[in-house]
Amino acid sequence: MEIKYKIGQRIRFLREQASISQKDLAYTADLDRSYIASVESGCRNISIVNIERIAKALNVSLRDFFDATEFESSGQKQ
């Protein structure tokens, strides 16, 4: 699975767990709603700076953001 998709799915999962909309997440992270949508769908290359902004907006540490089964090494090239 491509890393862009994994990160997008993780953001969507955390956002839905927090019960907030893409619009509200975008506002809190100071990003555009369409950007959040394209990241969640795996269509966008997201910078680590924006991952940090989104994690902060979701009240999640970067450690917790990346501490998920989606990011476990599968031995496959990305």
N, C-alpha and C positions, 0 to 999 in steps of 0.2 A: 504494500500500500504506500502510496506517495506521501511524503512528509507534509506537504501542503494540505492534503486531505485530512491527515491525522490531527494536525493542529486545528483545522477548521471544525472537525467533529468534537474536539476537546472543548473549544470555545462554546460551541452550541450546547453541549452537555452542561457545562458550568452555568451558562446563561439561563438555560431552562430550569436547572436546579435552583437557581436564585429567583426564578419566576419574574424575569425582566424581559422586556422586548428588545429587539435589535435597536430600535430607536432610542430607548432609554440607555442601553449600553453605549451606543455611539455618543450620546450626549455626555455621559459621565466620563468616557475615555477621550473626549474631544476629537472624535473621528466622525466620518460621514456614515450614515446608515447603510448606504449602498456598498461602502467599503467592507463593513461588517458582514453583510450578506455575501459578498464575493469571497471573503476569507472563509466563512463558514462552509461555503460550497466547494472549497478547495481550488478556486479559480485564481486566487491571488497569492503572490509571493509576499509574505508578511515579514516585516523587519523585527528584530528582537526588541527594538524600542517600542514598537506598537504592541508586541506581545506583552511587554511589561505594563504598558498603559491599560490594556484590556484586563490583565490579571489584577491590577490595582482597582480598577473599576468593579471587578467582581469580588473584591476582598479576598483574593487568593494569592498566596506567595508564589514566586516562580518555582520554588521547589515543589510545592503542591500541584502547580499547573502541569509540570512535567512528570510528576509521580503518578503515572497512570499506565495501565496495560497497553494503551495505544503506542507508547514510546519504548516498550521493552524491545530489546534487540532480537531480531528474528534471524540474524545471520544472512539476510538478503541485502543486496545493494539497493540503494534508494535512487 
